[in-house]
Amino acid sequence: MAKTAEFRICPTTGLKVDLTAEKLIKANAVVAVVFLAIGGLFGLLVALTRWPAVHFLPADWFYLALTAHGFDVLLVWIIFFEMAVLYFASAVLLGSRLAGPKFAWAGFVLMLVGAVITNVAVLRGQSSVMFTSYVPMMAEPSFYLGIILFAVGALIGVFVFFGTLVVAKQEKTYEGSIPLVTFGALTAAIIAVFTIASGAIILIPTLLWSLGFISYIDPLLYKTIWWGMGHSSQQINVAAHVAVWYAIAAMVFGAKPLSEKVSRMAFLMYILFLQLASAHHLLVEPGMSSEWKIFNTSYAMYLAVLGSMVHGMTVPGSIEAAQRARGLTKGMFEWLRKAPWSNPAFAGMFMSLVFFGFIGGISGVVMGTEQINLIMHNTLYVPGHFHGTVVAGTTLAFMAITYLLVPLIFRRELMFRKLAQWQPYVFGIGVAGIAMFMMGAGTLGVARRQWDMTFADAQLPFDYPSAAFLMMGLNGMAAVMAAVGGVMFIVIVVGSVFFGRKLGIDEKPSYPEVPPQASESLSHYGSAEKLHIPGTVMLVSIFFIAFVLYYFVNWKYLSEVWPLS
Amino acid sequence: MAITSPSERIWWKQPIAKIELIWIIVAFTWGLIMFFMMIYWHGAGEQNLSNEAYKITPVRFAEKAQTMIDEYTVRQENGFPVVHPPPGSDVYLIARLWQWWPILELEKDQSYRLHLSSMDWQHGFSLQPVNINIQVHPGYDMVVTVKPDQAGEYGVVCNEFCGIGHHNMVGKIYVVE
């Protein structure tokens, strides 16, 4: 580094912020939000088309919009935002300079160029192959090329993150171990390397195949490796949004992890076992043995699920402990009742936690059970599940932390505060509706990725039950609600970032309220002998009972279908 | 805090609170139960995939299906042959853009070795309203032994996206007494 990095001191947190890292965080976050807007719009069009009474788009546009929706929100929005999270969790939280900022910018440009190329390919209409692009269905070469460039860019960003950890360690910018949030981000980054490698292994040959250099790609092989990318990339999201939960709990409550050891072990479980999830997409495929399916689909005896269940206790538990230390000790739930529900960072984070666990988490484990998958595979239950994890979980958590990033990183006063107060509820409840109604429709057999559930032009007639039509109508309404929440978010964030009042160099933002740093009494709370978190124990007990009941109800459903062997 | 380095430098030697430990044990045990439940169902449950599958070319699969159609067609419906194969036999269902071919007529409470394969892209065998869903690949012949336990008329919807005619790909299976 010829030029030494420049820093500023954050007046709220006292953190030393590398200005280049700050610029990169801003650029990645802004592009992320732009793609959220584009992908969200496509999502709304998809939902309106699947609303039987509206049936908005013609068939070719529907499949095009669905392809674009999947790519833009599942990959582009989330990975761009994760780049911002990685730079924040390394350079900012460790008070270090960013390693190789030029590489980081190069990665950013590659990602952007790749995202644009793939979007153009999709919009040209010859690449409506869905996000998964299962062979032998073929897209234009530029469709694959864009994704590959995007992935290479992301990989560069991940290595800048690793480099920054090394720099911080060498230059001794922090003492002891890295913070838990950085550890979570490290988990996400390690899974990202595996994910991107899988993507390269399968998409590069697929690109060559679409160019005519390779004559055949086995569809089963493609699917197995593609999901090594496709599902693992969702595990990057899980690791990243759990890190965001911890970050928000720390920033809003000054909460301290109950046990560093337990929380870090839970992240470690993700690193060790989450990659096995490719199997979730291969449970009703020919050519895989049941032994392979059972071991992989359960992440080796549900050890990654164990990780998530642990976070499900430690995150709310740390908030409860912090609130109780502040004197909110009445009954089981005073700490939760008197939580700052009008602070969108907290409201979004807590809803993300609850919805991810109850809707996305439970449905994922149930659907990923080898035999139960038979009654759910490729029905709308599948998108129902992952809108519970990726949208109600990841997107909502990322939106929540954006409310802290705007004043702290963009240095702008948040605008439209009343709107901001409501935004997480409108979006969160809308998305929860989408997830639940799609799962309902899937239980009734409705196929995913399908333009006409009335089968009006089919050679042979078939009718889904009328309840399925009701579900899809409700899903459409929930999607409109979520879209309103999405527009609110974009208006607030874009408005604030470009037109919000600039904060002075030493000025603390007045909103959202960030409490004074953890007091002394708090910093020792959570040591084993004093821990008292009855409210959290009640919450996880309710979760556990719901989980067990729902799990066995689905075995009951399975036992009622035709015997198969 | 989670955004600062752990306040206890030797954090890995800090004791774990009892309540956390209990939850870890409960969650771990639940994971084991769910894991062994899948294995248990292979023995005790009636809904399992055999995972019997063979590599096959689309041409060869189509020939086998045609042999069955030639031998056991009982009537025509909307241009589809309705095939009534003998109980216990090998039954072939072709998935192709955008048809399930032919229409099958099976007998209640009889077992059939149902072969599924695609002539072109991937398809999704979705038996409705029973809601049994199996992925169909080109080049692979997947064998599932089915035993219909209720008479009636069933739809076979395609639930893997297969291009612009995907939503028109509907087939039929009759189950008779």
Interface residues (C-beta under 8 A of the other chain):
Chain A: T13 A59 D60 Y63 L93 S128 V129 M130 Y134 P136 M137 Y174 E175 G176 S177 I178 P179 L180 V181 D218 P219 L220 Y246 A247 A249 A250 M251 G254 A255 K256 P257 L258 S259 E260 K261 V262 S263 L282 V284 E285 P286 G287 M288 S289 S290 K293 I294 S298 M301 Y302 L303 V305 L306 M309 V310 M313 T314 G317 S318 V365 T369 E370 Q371 N373 L374 I375 M376 H377 N378 T379 T443 L444 G445 A447 R448 R449 Q450 W451 D452 M453 F455 D457 A458 Q459 L460 P461 F462 D463 Y464 P465 Q517 A518 S523 H524 G526 S527 A528 E529 L531 I533 V537 V540 F544 F547 V548 Y551 W555 L558 S559 V561 W562 P563 L564 S565
Chain B: M1 A2 I3 T4 S5 P6 S7 E8 R9 W11 W12 Q14 P15 I16 A17 K18 I19 E20 W23 I24 V26 A27 F28 W30 G31 L32 M34 F35 M37 M38 I39 W41 H42 G45 E46 Q47 N48 L49 S50 N51 A53 E77 N78 G79 F80 Q99 I103 L116 D120 W121 Q122 G124 S126 L127 Q128 P129 V130 N131 I132 N133 I134 Q135 H137 P138 G139 Y140 D141 M142 V144 T145 V146 K147 P148 D149 G155 V157 C158 N159 E160 F161 C162 G163 I164 H166 H167 N168 M169 V170 G171 K172
